[in-house]
Amino acid sequence: MLKYRIIVWGSLICAVLFIGCSLLLDFNAIWQVLLSWLLGGASITIALYYTDKLNRDL
């Protein structure tokens, strides 16, 4: 249970950092912005998966 919560919170923090960093990047380097948003989306997907898994185990 604690393992899933750590994964969920870690993934959400990573998503915020990835998406937040994309706002600091130069928008002329569009590949860096897209990569940051893709990594943020992947982190949110991981968080949602483990949230569902955590809710099933309760």
C-alpha positions in Angstrom: 0.0 0.0 0.0 2.7 2.5 1.0 4.7 1.5 -2.1 1.8 2.4 -4.4 1.3 5.8 -2.6 5.0 6.6 -3.0 4.8 5.8 -6.7 1.6 7.9 -7.2 3.0 10.9 -5.4 6.4 10.6 -7.1 4.8 10.4 -10.5 2.6 13.4 -9.8 5.6 15.5 -8.6 7.5 14.4 -11.7 4.6 15.4 -14.0 4.4 18.9 -12.4 8.2 19.3 -12.8 8.2 18.1 -16.4 5.3 20.3 -17.4 6.6 23.3 -15.4 10.0 23.0 -16.9 8.5 23.1 -20.4 7.2 26.6 -19.6 10.8 27.7 -18.8 12.3 26.3 -22.0 12.7 28.3 -25.2 9.6 27.7 -27.3 11.8 27.8 -30.4 13.1 24.4 -29.4 9.7 22.8 -29.9 11.1 19.2 -29.5 12.1 20.0 -25.9 8.6 21.3 -25.1 6.9 18.3 -26.7 9.2 15.9 -24.9 8.5 17.6 -21.6 4.8 17.4 -22.2 5.0 13.7 -23.3 7.0 12.8 -20.1 4.5 14.7 -18.0 1.7 12.8 -19.6 3.4 9.5 -19.1 3.9 10.4 -15.4 0.2 11.2 -15.1 -0.6 7.9 -16.7 1.6 6.0 -14.3 0.0 7.9 -11.4 -3.5 7.0 -12.6 -2.6 3.3 -13.1 -1.3 2.9 -9.6 -4.1 5.0 -8.1 -6.5 2.5 -9.6 -4.4 -0.4 -8.4 -4.3 1.1 -4.9 -8.1 1.6 -4.8 -8.6 -2.1 -5.8 -6.4 -3.3 -3.0 -8.3 -1.4 -0.4 
